[in-house]
Amino acid sequence: MLATFFLARAAGAQASAADSLAERLRRAEAAIATLQQQISEVAESGVRAKSRARMELSGRVAVNGFGNSRRVNNVDNPQFVRPDSTPGVPVRGVGMAVRQTRLGLAVSVADVLGGTFNGDLDVDFYGGQQPSGGGRTFPLVRLRTARGFVRWSNVELMIGQESPLVSGINPVTPAAIGTPDFAAAGNLWLWLPQVRFGVENGGRLRFGVQGAVLAPTSGDAVASFDTDYDLAERSQRPFLEARVHATWGEGDAAQEVGCGVHQGWLVPVATNVESRAIACDLMLPIDEWLELRGEFFSGQGLRGLGGGAIGQNFTPTNTALHTKGGWAQLNLRPTFGLRLGAGCGVDHPESQSPVARRRNDACAAYAIFRPTGPLFFGAELRRLRTEYSTARYTNDHVTLAAGFEF
């Protein structure tokens, strides 16, 4: 009898435990179903691409306050100093602008031609201003970059608009977004339509080779509604570039050095003039808090790559203007949310050529602070020194920046 009693109690306990487990399982299934429904509702309410590709929107709203001690080519983000319009009366001023605000869109697809696809579009409001009393407060939208990548295990194809293959790095800055820092002072940067193809081996130390066909451009300024061919397009040849590089490390700690060549053609008169360059670059994260980056180039006829030879292509006799230049920057992250850096650049056209601008130097120091959340604050002090045949002019440019990112 006693054994029967204990066996009955044990059976009842097992049944109760089974019922409790079943109840908990039922509640878990209900919670999972509710979570799946909520995720589905969020997905349906979000922005979706027509092709059903995964899409992400980003942006950077920036307000810049700026000031200059002398006359420059562009007051809110100058590249070189201009001679004073009235000798002995320098032009000073301060102002504010929001036209370095940016918007971005990125899409990705997991399987395209046996590889992965990533595309992005980047625009800002640095495309000029409406002819009105508002001036700089009515900025025009401008396309910066538009890229589509298909990547396989060791091969990459890119179609779109991007920096030249031989000079793809830019300095870190809170103040020079519309035009990168050290433009016309050693930084070849101009975003150009192009098609790239690259191959890289695997392993810890990776070697790669790339080639690109780029849109030809002389870099000359154009007037409103001017759709004529420029001096590079009249050559009826594209720009051609190639680059080799070595990379080691992964992610933000990846280090890379590379060198490349550029070849193009310009037609200032009846015959072609060559645009060519040799360029090298490096990106070296030394530690989590320290990074060195920079570029160097030597060539001729390089205005079309973003202001080479301080925005000059030719000598007065229509021969290609030789120039050499480069820049380097050291960046630090001493604490979370704070980034500091300083660097210099120089562009030195051939001194024997009687051109307008003979040398341009730029040095800049910056600080960027990002507290928790989307806010950022920044400051930059930039000194520009431009040499002409008759004098050398120096400008001190100060920028204070604030805004938010999403």
Solvent accessible surface area in square Angstrom, and as a share of the most:
residue,aa,sasa,rsa
1,M,202,0.90
2,L,126,0.63
3,A,69,0.53
4,T,91,0.53
5,F,104,0.43
6,F,120,0.50
7,L,129,0.64
8,A,65,0.50
9,R,160,0.58
10,A,50,0.38
11,A,59,0.46
12,G,41,0.39
13,A,63,0.49
14,Q,131,0.58
15,A,55,0.43
16,S,69,0.44
17,A,62,0.48
18,A,59,0.46
19,D,99,0.51
20,S,53,0.34
21,L,112,0.56
22,A,59,0.46
23,E,64,0.29
24,R,132,0.48
25,L,107,0.53
26,R,136,0.50
27,R,126,0.46
28,A,47,0.36
29,E,102,0.46
30,A,52,0.40
31,A,63,0.49
32,I,98,0.50
33,A,57,0.44
34,T,71,0.41
35,L,100,0.50
36,Q,113,0.50
37,Q,111,0.49
38,Q,95,0.42
39,I,105,0.53
40,S,52,0.33
41,E,92,0.41
42,V,108,0.62
43,A,53,0.41
44,E,123,0.55
45,S,95,0.61
46,G,41,0.39
47,V,123,0.71
48,R,124,0.45
49,A,17,0.13
50,K,205,0.87
51,S,89,0.57
52,R,162,0.59
53,A,14,0.11
54,R,192,0.70
55,M,48,0.21
56,E,116,0.52
57,L,112,0.56
58,S,47,0.31
59,G,9,0.09
60,R,27,0.10
61,V,43,0.25
62,A,0,0.00
63,V,53,0.31
64,N,3,0.02
65,G,21,0.20
66,F,14,0.06
67,G,12,0.12
68,N,16,0.08
69,S,35,0.22
70,R,63,0.23
71,R,62,0.23
72,V,9,0.05
73,N,53,0.27
74,N,37,0.19
75,V,59,0.34
76,D,2,0.01
77,N,0,0.00
78,P,2,0.01
79,Q,25,0.11
80,F,30,0.12
81,V,0,0.00
82,R,90,0.33
83,P,50,0.31
84,D,21,0.11
85,S,76,0.49
86,T,72,0.42
87,P,121,0.76
88,G,74,0.71
89,V,89,0.51
90,P,37,0.23
91,V,71,0.41
92,R,171,0.62
93,G,42,0.40
94,V,136,0.78
95,G,22,0.22
96,M,132,0.59
97,A,11,0.08
98,V,69,0.40
99,R,20,0.07
100,Q,4,0.02
101,T,14,0.08
102,R,72,0.26
103,L,66,0.33
104,G,13,0.13
105,L,62,0.31
106,A,40,0.31
107,V,39,0.22
108,S,33,0.21
109,V,55,0.32
110,A,87,0.67
111,D,109,0.56
112,V,44,0.25
113,L,143,0.71
114,G,66,0.63
115,G,8,0.07
116,T,65,0.38
117,F,50,0.21
118,N,58,0.30
119,G,7,0.07
120,D,42,0.22
121,L,74,0.37
122,D,17,0.09
123,V,28,0.16
124,D,0,0.00
125,F,50,0.21
126,Y,19,0.07
127,G,35,0.34
128,G,27,0.26
129,Q,89,0.39
130,Q,86,0.38
131,P,134,0.84
132,S,59,0.38
133,G,91,0.88
134,G,24,0.23
135,G,17,0.16
136,R,76,0.28
137,T,95,0.55
138,F,107,0.45
139,P,32,0.20
140,L,66,0.33
141,V,97,0.56
142,R,54,0.20
143,L,83,0.41
144,R,17,0.06
145,T,15,0.09
146,A,28,0.22
147,R,74,0.27
148,G,15,0.15
149,F,19,0.08
150,V,15,0.09
151,R,89,0.33
152,W,85,0.30
153,S,111,0.71
154,N,65,0.33
155,V,44,0.26
156,E,51,0.23
157,L,47,0.24
158,M,1,0.00
159,I,101,0.51
160,G,21,0.20
161,Q,33,0.15
162,E,26,0.12
163,S,5,0.03
164,P,0,0.00
165,L,7,0.04
166,V,2,0.01
167,S,4,0.03
168,G,46,0.45
169,I,24,0.12
170,N,43,0.22
171,P,9,0.06
172,V,23,0.13
173,T,16,0.09
174,P,0,0.00
175,A,0,0.00
176,A,4,0.03
177,I,20,0.10
178,G,0,0.00
179,T,16,0.09
180,P,11,0.07
181,D,2,0.01
182,F,6,0.02
183,A,4,0.03
184,A,8,0.06
185,A,0,0.00
186,G,1,0.01
187,N,1,0.00
188,L,3,0.01
189,W,23,0.08
190,L,46,0.23
191,W,26,0.09
192,L,8,0.04
193,P,68,0.43
194,Q,9,0.04
195,V,72,0.41
196,R,37,0.13
197,F,107,0.44
198,G,8,0.08
199,V,66,0.38
200,E,51,0.23
201,N,72,0.37
202,G,45,0.43
203,G,55,0.53
204,R,223,0.81
205,L,87,0.44
206,R,34,0.12
207,F,117,0.49
208,G,9,0.08
209,V,80,0.46
210,Q,34,0.15
211,G,30,0.29
212,A,7,0.06
213,V,75,0.43
214,L,3,0.01
215,A,33,0.26
216,P,28,0.17
217,T,23,0.13
218,S,0,0.00
219,G,27,0.26
220,D,53,0.27
221,A,93,0.72
222,V,107,0.62
223,A,75,0.58
224,S,95,0.61
225,F,200,0.83
226,D,66,0.34
227,T,134,0.78
228,D,100,0.52
229,Y,147,0.56
230,D,31,0.16
231,L,37,0.18
232,A,0,0.00
233,E,69,0.31
234,R,118,0.43
235,S,11,0.07
236,Q,166,0.74
237,R,106,0.39
238,P,56,0.35
239,F,3,0.01
240,L,77,0.38
241,E,8,0.04
242,A,42,0.32
243,R,22,0.08
244,V,86,0.50
245,H,22,0.10
246,A,16,0.13
247,T,11,0.06
248,W,86,0.30
249,G,31,0.30
250,E,128,0.57
251,G,65,0.63
252,D,140,0.73
253,A,66,0.51
254,A,29,0.22
255,Q,37,0.16
256,E,49,0.22
257,V,57,0.32
258,G,7,0.07
259,C,56,0.34
260,G,5,0.05
261,V,79,0.46
262,H,4,0.02
263,Q,50,0.22
264,G,0,0.00
265,W,35,0.12
266,L,1,0.01
267,V,24,0.14
268,P,29,0.18
269,V,77,0.44
270,A,104,0.81
271,T,93,0.54
272,N,68,0.35
273,V,22,0.13
274,E,68,0.30
275,S,2,0.01
276,R,102,0.37
277,A,6,0.05
278,I,110,0.56
279,A,3,0.02
280,C,45,0.27
281,D,10,0.05
282,L,57,0.28
283,M,48,0.21
284,L,40,0.20
285,P,20,0.12
286,I,100,0.51
287,D,76,0.39
288,E,158,0.71
289,W,124,0.44
290,L,31,0.15
291,E,24,0.11
292,L,57,0.28
293,R,30,0.11
294,G,6,0.06
295,E,15,0.07
296,F,107,0.45
297,F,4,0.02
298,S,50,0.32
299,G,12,0.12
300,Q,12,0.06
301,G,3,0.03
302,L,1,0.00
303,R,71,0.26
304,G,4,0.04
305,L,1,0.00
306,G,7,0.07
307,G,15,0.15
308,G,0,0.00
309,A,0,0.00
310,I,0,0.00
311,G,15,0.15
312,Q,20,0.09
313,N,8,0.04
314,F,37,0.15
315,T,18,0.11
316,P,90,0.57
317,T,108,0.63
318,N,59,0.30
319,T,75,0.43
320,A,10,0.08
321,L,0,0.00
322,H,83,0.37
323,T,8,0.04
324,K,112,0.47
325,G,4,0.04
326,G,11,0.11
327,W,10,0.03
328,A,51,0.40
329,Q,4,0.02
330,L,75,0.37
331,N,3,0.02
332,L,57,0.28
333,R,122,0.44
334,P,69,0.43
335,T,86,0.50
336,F,184,0.77
337,G,22,0.21
338,L,53,0.26
339,R,42,0.15
340,L,64,0.32
341,G,7,0.07
342,A,52,0.40
343,G,11,0.11
344,C,63,0.38
345,G,5,0.05
346,V,45,0.26
347,D,1,0.00
348,H,60,0.27
349,P,1,0.01
350,E,78,0.35
351,S,65,0.42
352,Q,157,0.70
353,S,7,0.05
354,P,91,0.57
355,V,13,0.07
356,A,63,0.49
357,R,46,0.17
358,R,76,0.28
359,R,73,0.27
360,N,0,0.00
361,D,20,0.10
362,A,2,0.02
363,C,57,0.34
364,A,9,0.07
365,A,51,0.40
366,Y,12,0.05
367,A,36,0.28
368,I,9,0.04
369,F,96,0.40
370,R,92,0.34
371,P,40,0.25
372,T,122,0.71
373,G,60,0.58
374,P,78,0.49
375,L,86,0.43
376,F,0,0.00
377,F,93,0.39
378,G,10,0.09
379,A,38,0.29
380,E,4,0.02
381,L,101,0.50
382,R,5,0.02
383,R,131,0.48
384,L,3,0.01
385,R,94,0.34
386,T,0,0.00
387,E,46,0.21
388,Y,27,0.10
389,S,71,0.46
390,T,126,0.73
391,A,41,0.32
392,R,126,0.46
393,Y,41,0.16
394,T,46,0.27
395,N,0,0.00
396,D,46,0.24
397,H,0,0.00
398,V,71,0.41
399,T,1,0.01
400,L,116,0.58
401,A,6,0.05
402,A,37,0.29
403,G,12,0.11
404,F,87,0.36
405,E,52,0.23
406,F,108,0.45
